[in-house]
Amino acid sequence: MAIFIGGAWPYANGSLHTGHIASLLPGDILARYYRLKSEKVLYVSGSDCNGTPITIRARQEGITPEEVADRYHTEFENNFNALGFSYDCYTRTDHPHHHKIVQEIFLSLYKRGYIYPKEIEQAYCETYEQFLPDRYVEGTCPVCGSHARGDQCDNCSTILDPSDLLDRTCKLCGKPPVFKRTEHLYFALRSFQQVLENDVEEAEKKHTWRTNAIQLTKRYLREGLIDRAVSRDLSVGVSVPIEGYEKKKVYVWIEAVSGYYSASKLWAQLTGKDDSPFWQEDTVTYYVHGKDNIPFHTIIWPAILHGIGNPALPRHIVSNEYLTLEKKKLSTSKNWAVWVPDLLERYHPDSIRYFLTINAPENRDTDFSWREFIYSHNSELLGAYGNFVNRTLKFIEKSFNGQVPEGEIANIARDGLPTLYDRIGSLIEESCIREGLDEIFSYIRSANKYFDEQQPWKQIKDKDQSRVNGTLATCVVIIANLTQLLEPFLPFSSQKVRETLKLDGASWEMVTPKDIVVSEVSPLFERIDLKQIDEEFKRLGKEF
């Protein structure tokens, strides 16, 4: 079975924050899980280096867009590596290979009649004497009344054109833009109305898209799809590969999603492997992103795939709601955010992965609270999981010279673990990631209860050798299997425990290791001082 996983492409115009990671982390969990099952997995993403936000940032800093993109692409790679993201290919949209593939997709759509020329009125800045990208026009959303950009309202998710906005202003000069006639190429999106309606009906029937994706996509389809521009007058991006339009660029909304295909092709080129199994009708595809990216993955990308005749449609849409911060909406402009480079300086990557998974906004908005983050680390990672591992292995190290005794494996492990593998596997495959991790930690709490009830310290004192052997053998079997069950979620601590137990590799089936010797057991996690809560809260909202 071929598994394709695409993680949304962050704009390379600013640092990553917890909201980005919360929406992208399920992709890595899925990829790690399917690899444990020995499935054929391709997990790709990259940095969006062609978008208007980068040119805006470059203009603000007085540097080139390339310099901005280089800075943040490198930072993203470092952050994802530090957090354990296991991309098979993490690339960028200004890579020549991406440009080539996007142009091939564009030409294929054009030759099939899905792209056509149209004369329109486009926003124009008289001060700077240039046509404006849609994001350079801001104003009031005509649907919900919120502040919005000329391409989309983040509050109500309505896809917009600059002409739709009320009280329009130019982001460059602050004055209202004028509209001038120009010619652009358009994508015949309305041609795919019926086939996309069929797609969403099938997804709803099979429960493979999250509820927010179903609801929002049905809303767009109910309102009726409209053809949208696929070219723009921009200085940065993929050049339109059609005679007479060479000075125009492929519009980012159609270009960026094509990155999934270009990244796949780049992976094949770099590894010498075949990527065709990942673009078949029976390929199991997952697309992982935040709520604001839903229409690009449920309407735009499927329409492109239908248009070029590629059958590997998005089967699973893993679309998170929003992550707030201390009960307030994230605001990068006001620095009301927890930045990933900063977070990684002070906290264990598994602490970050744990909290953003157990607190994931899968079905509703959730909140990042420093108090909850630190308390969850101390009580769950340290107090439950770390404590169970540490006290079991320390006891063996001290009382058995590190030699794990052989004994009868109790029911909590013998029958409980195979059931747990089945249950967690099903939840991950259904993208119920949060529930899966929660059930593993419920099992860990049961394991701690088992240890307390068995009282191995008393069993050994009473010279009840068979019982103490069984207790410790059971606990080590549980620990060995927890390193596999938790591998998709907490890869760093899982690897550390496997090294302590000298276990080779990992899989998604129960193991009963023999002849284990443990030595130099050290805590998996350190307690975080509660004073850190106030220290972290003070950092919020301060200027850089």
Buried (B, 14 or more C-beta within 10 A) or exposed (E): EBBBBBBBBBBBBBBBBBBBBBBBBBBBBBBBBBBBBEBBBBBBBBBBBBBBBBBBBBBEEEEBBEEBBBBBBEBBBEBBEBBBBBBBBBBBBBBEBBBBBBBBBBBBBBEEEBBEEEEBEBBBBEEEEBBBBBBBBBBBBEBEEEEBBBBBBBBBBBBBBBBBBEEBBBBBBEEBBBBEEBEBBBBBBEBBBEEBBEBBEEBBEEEBBBBBBBEBBBEBBEEEBEBBBBBBBBEBBBBBBBEEBEEBBBBBBBBBBBBBBBBBBBBBEEEEEEBEBBBEEEBBBBBBBBBBBBBBBBBBBBBBBBBBEBEBBBBBBBBBBBBBBBEEBBEEEEEBBBBBBBBBEEBBBBBBBBBBBBBBBBEEEBBBBBEBBBBBBBEBBBBBBBBBBBBBBBBBBEBBEBBBBEBEBBEBBBEBBEEBBEBBBEBBBBBBBBBBBBBBBEBBBEBBEBBEEBBBEEBBEEEBEEBBBBBBBBBBBBBBBBBBBBBBBBBBBBBBBBEBBEBEEBEBEBBEBEEBEBEEBEEBBEEBEEEBBEEBEEEBBEEE
